[in-house]
Amino acid sequence: MRSNKTTIKNYKTLVISILFITFSFITFGQIDSSSTTNFKNNFILFNDLGFNTAPLNIETDQNKIPIKAKFRNNIHDFYGIGCHYRWFSLRFNIQLPGSVKPTKDYGPSKYFHLGFDFTYKKMFFDVDFYRYRGFALLDAIQFNPSKSNNDTPNDIESSLVSKSFSINMWYFHKKNFSMSALRGKTAIFNKSTFTWYVKSTLNSFGINNNESTILPFYLIDPTNSKTSSTVIRAFDIGLVPGIAYAYVKDNWNFSALGGYGAVIQEKSYHSNQSNRYFVGLAPRFDIRFMGGYQTPSWFLMLHTDFDNKSIEFTSLKYTQTYLNIRLVAGYRFRTKLKK
């Protein structure tokens, strides 16, 4: 019954997405393009300070009672430095020493990110690979009666690994509406404006525990083979329509993206007992906020990225959100502007 309800919900998501795209063409298709200032020919030097995290949840049933296992990685701060000049862009980042959360409660976590992006005509492409190793199961004491109150309330799962590879493309309908202007490094908006957009997305992601079960022994249900999975993974592709808005007041620029769509998903789980494969639909969100202060010479911006992933089977659901928050400051060394 739960599987049928999930399928119906995902088909509704797909229908709503198609109707939204059609409505967007009719409603916003004739609006004049906004004015932007392009700094692509300036040499731009910037640095940023922020953090990345990837909280994940696994929802399942144990003895017919719904439970939600919350896994959290330990957060590390990162410092990055980079530059832009015409078509060339380069950025390096390093992990700052220490952990934000105490290792006694959350253990050590290792993080790796490789990515690049580029613009082609009215399309913006972004390619990312994330790898997180080491998570803590929050409030494990509520699931494991044998756990002492004198211990940390969490259980540290140091070999748990999540991976995500994504290729995303945004198409903005307005001529001068671009991701570069939204980010505020190589272009800025001169007035408030909005447009509709379509995001195409391709993803390969999942979680594993080095041939051990992902869930600890006290959460494994003998009647549900999915709870003893050692690997949960998916590959999906789909479209996410949405609205993008930029607000400009004096030198302040704020922008937001919001979209909701669906992907066609091939998913599987693997355990010592069985390997199962399925094909279905899954919902997908697109949420991004940016804002800060701009002058022709320098800028200070706050960037936030949310990348949500989900895999759902009967009696088991895996969700994970890749969150990136950075404070970006930069200087444009040339003053020649291109309108």
Stockholm file with secondary structure:
# STOCKHOLM 1.0

chainA/1-339         MRSNKTTIKNYKTLVISILFITFSFITFGQIDSSSTTNFKNNFILFNDLGFNTAPLNIETDQNKIPIKAKFRNNIHDFYGIGCHYRWFSLRFNIQLPGSVKPTKDYGPSKYFHLGFDFTYKKMFFDVDFYRYRGFALLDAIQFNPSKSNNDTPNDIESSLVSKSFSINMWYFHKKNFSMSALRGKTAIFNKSTFTWYVKSTLNSFGINNNESTILPFYLIDPTNSKTSSTVIRAFDIGLVPGIAYAYVKDNWNFSALGGYGAVIQEKSYHSNQSNRYFVGLAPRFDIRFMGGYQTPSWFLMLHTDFDNKSIEFTSLKYTQTYLNIRLVAGYRFRTKLKK
#=GR chainA/1-339 SS CHHHHHHHHHHHHHHHHHHHHHHHHHHHTTSCCCCEEECTTSCEEEEEEEEEECCEEEEEEETTEEEEEEEECCCEEEEEEEEEETTEEEEEEEECSSCSSCHHHHCCCEEEEEEEEEEETTEEEEEEEEEEEEEEETTGGGTCTTSCTTSCSSEEEEEEEEEEEEEEEEEESSTTCCHHHHHTSSEEESSCEEEEEEEEEEEEEEEECTTSCSSCGGGCCTTCGGGGCSEEEEEEEEEEEEEEEEEEETTEEEEEEEEEEEEEEEEEEECSSCEEEEEEEEEEEEEEEEEEEECSSEEEEEEEEEEEEEEEETTEEEEEEEEEEEEEEEEECCCCCBC
#=GC SS_cons         CHHHHHHHHHHHHHHHHHHHHHHHHHHHTTSCCCCEEECTTSCEEEEEEEEEECCEEEEEEETTEEEEEEEECCCEEEEEEEEEETTEEEEEEEECSSCSSCHHHHCCCEEEEEEEEEEETTEEEEEEEEEEEEEEETTGGGTCTTSCTTSCSSEEEEEEEEEEEEEEEEEESSTTCCHHHHHTSSEEESSCEEEEEEEEEEEEEEEECTTSCSSCGGGCCTTCGGGGCSEEEEEEEEEEEEEEEEEEETTEEEEEEEEEEEEEEEEEEECSSCEEEEEEEEEEEEEEEEEEEECSSEEEEEEEEEEEEEEEETTEEEEEEEEEEEEEEEEECCCCCBC
//
